[in-house]
Amino acid sequence: MNYYIDPEVYKKYKEQILEMSQSVQINYAENIPPEKRKPGFSDQQIGEKLGLDPTIVREIRCVAERDYYTLDEWQKAIKFKDKACREYAVKGVSSVTKKYLLKRKVRE
């Protein structure tokens, strides 16, 4: 399916959708106090809040993510995911999980 988003609609909702989406997550317990955490919403939830169809929200979000993140960020994400998947395939647990578990044990 192809969608066409009016450029004015894109400009109007781009920032709101990115802030509300899971693209920009501000919800890590170890980094900020609970009152400042903001969980990301699904495209369906964002659409309901903004009065937009979820497919329109998804289209705006996907284009906005490409505008927001540099090519270097995409490359880092690819390497990170590749490493985590390969380690999981070999060891049954990725380095990401191990680091998270080690941080939790140190705090406890």
C-alpha positions as CSV (number, residue, x, y, z in Angstrom):
1,M,0.0,0.0,0.0
2,N,1.1,3.5,-0.8
3,Y,0.0,6.5,1.2
4,Y,0.3,10.1,0.4
5,I,0.6,12.5,3.4
6,D,-0.1,16.2,2.7
7,P,3.1,18.0,3.5
8,E,1.2,20.4,5.8
9,V,-0.3,17.5,7.7
10,Y,3.2,16.0,8.1
11,K,4.6,19.3,9.4
12,K,1.7,19.7,11.8
13,Y,1.9,16.3,13.4
14,K,5.6,15.2,12.9
15,E,6.9,16.4,16.3
16,Q,3.9,15.3,18.3
17,I,4.0,11.8,16.8
18,L,7.7,11.4,17.4
19,E,7.4,12.5,21.0
20,M,4.4,10.2,21.6
21,S,5.9,7.2,19.8
22,Q,8.3,4.6,20.9
23,S,10.9,6.1,18.7
24,V,11.9,8.6,21.4
25,Q,11.7,6.7,24.7
26,I,12.1,8.5,28.0
27,N,11.3,5.7,30.3
28,Y,14.4,4.1,31.7
29,A,14.2,3.6,35.4
30,E,17.9,3.8,36.0
31,N,18.3,7.1,34.2
32,I,15.5,9.4,35.4
33,P,13.0,9.7,38.2
34,P,9.6,8.0,37.8
35,E,7.7,11.3,37.5
36,K,9.7,12.2,34.4
37,R,9.3,8.9,32.5
38,K,7.2,8.9,29.4
39,P,6.2,5.6,27.9
40,G,5.9,5.4,24.1
41,F,2.4,4.8,22.6
42,S,1.5,2.6,19.7
43,D,0.4,4.1,16.3
44,Q,-3.2,3.1,17.2
45,Q,-3.0,5.0,20.6
46,I,-1.4,8.0,19.0
47,G,-4.1,8.1,16.3
48,E,-6.8,7.9,18.9
49,K,-5.3,10.8,20.9
50,L,-4.7,13.0,17.8
51,G,-7.8,12.0,15.9
52,L,-5.8,10.5,13.0
53,D,-6.1,7.1,11.3
54,P,-3.3,4.8,12.6
55,T,-2.0,4.2,9.0
56,I,-1.5,8.0,8.7
57,V,0.3,8.1,12.1
58,R,2.5,5.2,11.0
59,E,3.4,6.8,7.7
60,I,4.2,10.1,9.4
61,R,6.2,8.3,12.1
62,C,8.3,6.3,9.6
63,V,9.1,9.3,7.5
64,A,9.9,11.4,10.6
65,E,12.2,8.8,12.0
66,R,14.2,8.8,8.8
67,D,14.3,12.6,8.9
68,Y,15.3,12.6,12.6
69,Y,18.0,10.0,12.8
70,T,21.2,10.4,10.9
71,L,22.6,7.6,8.7
72,D,25.3,6.9,11.4
73,E,22.5,6.3,13.9
74,W,20.9,3.7,11.6
75,Q,24.3,2.0,11.0
76,K,24.9,1.9,14.8
77,A,21.5,0.3,15.4
78,I,22.1,-2.3,12.7
79,K,25.5,-3.3,14.2
80,F,24.0,-3.3,17.7
81,K,21.1,-5.6,16.7
82,D,23.3,-7.8,14.6
83,K,25.7,-8.3,17.5
84,A,22.9,-9.0,20.0
85,C,21.3,-11.5,17.6
86,R,24.5,-13.4,16.9
87,E,25.4,-13.6,20.5
88,Y,22.0,-14.9,21.4
89,A,22.3,-17.5,18.6
90,V,25.6,-18.8,20.0
91,K,25.1,-18.4,23.7
92,G,21.4,-18.2,24.3
93,V,21.8,-14.8,25.7
94,S,23.0,-11.5,24.2
95,S,25.6,-9.1,25.6
96,V,22.8,-6.6,25.9
97,T,20.9,-8.9,28.3
98,K,24.1,-9.7,30.2
99,K,25.0,-6.1,30.7
100,Y,21.5,-5.3,31.9
101,L,21.5,-8.2,34.3
102,L,24.9,-7.3,35.7
103,K,23.8,-3.7,36.3
104,R,20.8,-4.9,38.2
105,K,22.8,-7.3,40.3
106,V,25.3,-4.6,41.2
107,R,22.4,-2.3,42.4
108,E,20.8,-5.0,44.4
